[in-house]
Amino acid sequence: MTISIPARRDSRQPVYRDIADAIGREIHAGRLRSGQQLPTQRDLAGQLGVTLTTVTRAYARSEEHTSELQSLAYLVCRLLLE
């Protein structure tokens, strides 16, 4: 799965916030649906060319949109979509 994240390196906010915001946008646009698994942190870091720490912070920041299951799998929460 690929998450559409604009390459906004000139943004005034940190990259992890751009990623977290993009996850929220994907959910609200309906491209990520309740129960859908997000990429692992390592996979997303590789897709975006960022560090694992950056993605870990992004997933932590977007936890109101996601639910952590097991150690690395994140699923889109149903509550936010209702």
Secondary structure, DSSP 8 states (H G I E B T S, - for coil): --------TT-SS-HHHHHHHHHHHHHHTTSS-TT-B---HHHHHHHHT--HHHHHHHHHHTTTTEEEETTTEEEE-HHHH-
